[in-house]
């Protein structure tokens, strides 16, 4: 271990233990999540917060930019008191003679602190150098009467540096791979604690006074010298726990509707003259058979009427629109219509696209392009399906109110 050696001594890869540095960085995620004001945390979309924490705490390998290196030379006074080729009576003080200093500067990408950290594998004879303004500086001095060829020394030192950086890479890769799970666990753990605390407070039946000294914003701590991501925005209003429709029930409703595609394919004569309303009725019959008559059609909700609405108690659990494919512009309008119908409690949405007479690949390409171009689009979800997509959209007016939107395409016989 060389953790007591100051950086100014010029020894690289000895000052800090990389394993401990990476472990401390992962621990910083938990510390930052626990430091967030409760409403700030609860009002921030978990996936957005996780993305921010991963980006902020990821570590970038050092990559030397050898194609941009350059050298500089200057006259200096060189101390030769320890030169065995000279007769020096007193080595207790410097003996200066005219000389030359050669500096080779190699720009690099990545985090400068890595030059001062040793991996689990290291050398007892580490390279020497100075890190300054994202440049690795190698310095060589020699007396003017004993000129030296520094190129072999440069090549040897850079080879040693690259070797140490290579030892770091698998450790850094493993660290970065752990970050999503570490961030997700920290966020979920804190949210669970806060929600349980909220439930206990509600159970008291006594009004809870909000602390007047509670922070409404969160100040980001100082970080390494790299582009620091911005903490996702969140509403400042007190968080209120929201009921959610289980994902397995959402998947069940979607499967029921997908099974209808098989019915249409096997009975083309029965469906070839049907319009949106007639087809929708068949979906309603199947859904009500599984969800105890809670599914309605053409229901007034927010700013209009939605085609399929499933209620759980006093809330809207699932909203779907049925549309024939009439091109990307009409599909974009269908997304707008669905988002306008949805209240803040609606988190599971679907659009059933009926395709009659158009190449399925053309329809799927138009759907994906249009959805991703929408102003409320946040990200695509990996949802393997031959004729559908799944996305995360945010509600109108609040980027942290996330909604799962599934698009299903059905072939309707002519």
N, C-alpha and C positions, 0 to 999 in steps of 0.2 A: 504493500500500500504506500502511496506517495501523497496522501491527502494533506500533508502538512507543508508540501512544497509550494511556494507562491508562484503564480503565473509569470511573474516578472523574471524568474530564473531562466525562462526560455525552454523548459522541458515540456514537451507535448504528451498528452494521453497519460498523465500521472496524477493530476490534482484531485479529481473526483472519481467516485465509483459509478459507472454508468447504470448498473443495476439499481442502485439506491436512488439515483436521479429519476429514473423511469418510474420506479415505485412511488416516489414522492409526487410525481406528476399525476399519476392515477389517483392518488389520495386527494390531490387538489380538487378533482372533480367532485368527490363526496363533500369536501369542505365547502365548495362554492354552492352546491345544491342546497346544503343545510343552511347556508348564509342568506339565501334568497328569502325575501319577505314572503309570507305565506300566500297572500293574494297574488303576488307577482308570479309565484311558481304555479299556482293552480289555474291562473288565467292564461298561462302560456301553453301552447300546444306541445305535448310531450315530445313528439317527433322532431319539432323544430328546435326545442331546447336540447335534445340529444345531438342533433346535427351540429349545433353551435358548440357544445362541449367537446365533441369529437374533433371538430376543426381546430378549436383553440388549443387542445392538448396533444394533438398529433405532433410527431417529431419528424422532421425532414432530414434524410441522409445528407451528409456532406458530399458534394461532387466537385472535384477540382476542375477548373476550366483551363486545361493546359494550353488550349489553342489561343488563349488570351494573355498568357504570361509575358512578362517583360523584365528587363534588368536595368540596374542603375549602378554607376560607379562614382566614387568620390575619394579625394585624398583625406587621410586621417592619420593621427598619431597612434601607433600600435605598441602595446606593452609587450616587450620581449624578455621580461625577467626570467621566464621559465623556459626559454629556448636553450636546449642542451647544446646547440651548435655555437653558442656565444658564451664568452667568459663574463659572468655576472657575479660580482662579489656579494652584493646585498640584495636579496630577493624580498625583503620586507616592504619595499616600496616600488611603485611602477618605474620601469625603464622604458621610456618612449622613444620611438624612432619613426621617421616618415614611412608611411605605408599606404595601403589601398583597401577600401571596403567595397565589396560587390554585394548588392542586394538583388535577389530574384523574388519578384512578387507574382504570386499565382492567385488570381481571383477564384472564388468558390461560391456555390449555392448551398444553402442549408444553414444549420444552426451553429454559430461560432463556438458555443460552449462545448460542443462535442469534441473539439480539439483538446480540451482539458479533461476529458473523461476516458478512463480505461475500461475496456470490455472485460468479459470473464476470461478472455485470453489476452495476455499482454506480454511485453518484452521488458527485460531488466535493463536494456540499453535503448531507451526511447529516443525518437528523433527530437531535434531542437528546432525552434522556430518561434515567430511572433505573429499573433493574429491582430489585424488592424483593418477596420473598415471593409470587412468581407474580403480580405486578402491574407493569404499565408505568405509571410515574409521570411526568407532564408538569408542569413547574413554570413558572409565569409570575409575575414580580414587576414592580411599578410603584409610583411615588411616589403618595402620597395626594392630592397636588394635581394629578396628571395621570392620573386613572383611565382604564383601558383596557378595551375589549371583547375578552376573550380567546377567545371562542368561535370566531371565524374562524381564529385561530392553532391552536386545538385541532384543528379539522377539517383544516386543512392538514397539520399534523404527523402526524395519524393516517393521512391519505392517503399521505404519504411512507413511513410505517412499513409500511403494507399493500403498497406497491409493492415495497419491499425484500424483504418476506416472500414475495411472489409470485415474485421472481427466484430465491429459494432452493428453491422447491417442486420444480421438475423435477430439480434436483441431488439433493435428498433422496430423491425417488421412485426415481431411478436407483440410488442407494446401497442403499436397502432391497431393490430387486429383485436386486441382486448378492449379497446376504448368504447366501442358501441355497447357491449354488454355491461361494462362498468358504469357508463352514463345511464343506461336504461335502468339498471338495478338501483342506482342512487335516486333517480327521479321517481320510480315507482314506489320505493321504500318511503321516501319523504311524503309523497302524495297520499299513500295509504295511512301514514301516521296522522297527517293533517285532516283527512276525511274522517278517520275514526274519532279524532278530537272534536271535530265539528258535530258528529253524531252524538257524542256524549254531552256536548254543550246544549244541543237541541233538546236532549232528553231531560235536562234540568227543568225546563219549562220556565226559566227565568231569563229576561232580556240580558244579552251580553253586551257590555259597553266596549266599544272599539277604543284601543289605546290611542291617545292623542300623539304619542311619540313614536308610533309605528312608522317606519320608513315607507314611502310610496314609490320610491325608485331604488335602483340598485347600482352602486358604483362599482365598476369593474376594477379588480386589482391590477397592479403592474404585471406585465407579462414579459416573455422573452422578446427579443427584437425581431419580430416578424409581423406580418399583417394580422392584426387581431380581429376576429370576426365580431360582429355586433350582436348583442343579446337580442333575441326576437322580441318584437313589441308585444305588449299585453295591455288589456284594459285595466284601469286603476280601481274599478268598482269592486266591492267585496265579492268574493267567489261564493256562489251558491251551488251545492252539489246537484247534479242533473241525473235523472234516471236514464239508463241506457238500455237499448234492446240488445240482447245477447247476440254475438256474431253467429252462433250456430243456428239461431232462429232466422236470421237474415239469409244465411246460406240455404236453409230449408225452403224459405219462400222463393228464392231464386231457382232452386232445383225444381220446384213445382211448376214454375213458369217455363223452365227449359224442357221439362217433360211434355209440355204442351206442343213443343216443336215437333216431337215425334208423332203426336196425334195429327197435326196438320199434314205432315209428310205422308202418313198412312191413309189419310182420308182427304185427298186433294179436292175431290168434287164438292165436299161439304164446305170448304173454305174459300174456293176460288172467287166467289162473288161477294164475300164479306168485306165490310169496311171496318174502320178502327173501332167503332162502338160495339159492333157485333163480336169481333174478335176479343175485345176487352171482357165481354160478358163471360166468355169461356174461361178466361183467367180468374175472374172473380169467383166463379163456381168452385174451381179447384182450390183456390186459396181459402175460401170460407169453409171448405170441407176439412181443412187442417187447422185453421185458427178460429174455430168456434164462432163463425158469423161476425167477426170483428172487421171484415174487409168491406169497404164500400167503394162505389164508383161515382165519378163526377161530383165529388164532395167539395163544398166550399171550404177553403183553407187559406188564411192570410189574404193575398190579393187576387185570388181567382179560384177556379175549380180544377182539382187534380183528378186524373183518370182513376188511379187506384190508391186508396188510403187505408192503412191498417192501424187501428188504434189499440193501445194498451192502457186501460183506465181512461184518464183524462188527457192523454198525450198522444201525439202522432209518432208511431214507431217506425213506419215505413211508408214512403211515398214513391209512386212510380208513374211515369208518363208513357203512353202508347202512341207511337208515331210511325207513319209510313215514310220510307226514305224518299225525300224530295230534294236532296242535295245538301252540301255543307252549310249553306246559309240558313236553311230551314232547321237543320239540326242544331246550329248555334242558338237559334231562337228557342228551341225546345229546352236547351240547358238553362237559358235565362228564365223561361217559364217555370221550370222546376225549382230553381233557386228562389224565385219570387214566392212560390207557394210555401216553401219550407219555413218553419219557424225556427227559433234557436234550439228547440228541443229535437228537431229532426236531424238525425245523424246517419240514417241508412236510406239511400236513394237509388232509383234505377230508372233507366230509359229502355223501353222495349221497342226496338226498331224493326218494322216489318218491311221486308224487301221483296218486291214483286217485279221480276223481269230485268234486274240489273246484276252485273257481275258482282259476286259477293266480295271479291278482293277489292273492287273499286269502292264499295260501301265501307268496308273495314278501314281502308286507307283514309277515306274522307272523315270518318268518325275520329280516328286517332289524331289526325292533324288538327281538326277543329277543336277537339277537347283540350289539347295541349296549348292551343293559342288563346283559350278563353282567359279573361282577366282574373277569374277566381280559381284557376287551376294552380295546384301546389306541387303535386308529384304523381307519378304513375306507380301502381302497385303491381308487383310480380304475381300475376294471376293467370296461370296457364289455361287458355281456353281457345278452342278453334274459331269461335264466332262471337267473341266478346272481349271487353276491356274492363279494367277497374282502376279508378283514380281517386285521389283525395282532392276535394275542392273545399274552399272556405266559404262560409256564409256571407251574405251581403253585409258589408260594414264591419266585419270582425274577422281578421285574418287568423285568429286563434280558435275560432269555432269551426272545427273540421268535420267534413261530411264525406262518407264513403259513397261514391257514385259508381254503380256497375252498369255497363251497357251490354245488352244482349241483342243479337241480330237473329231474326227468324226469317226463313224463306217461306213466303206465302205463294201458293200455286196461282198461276194466271187463270 
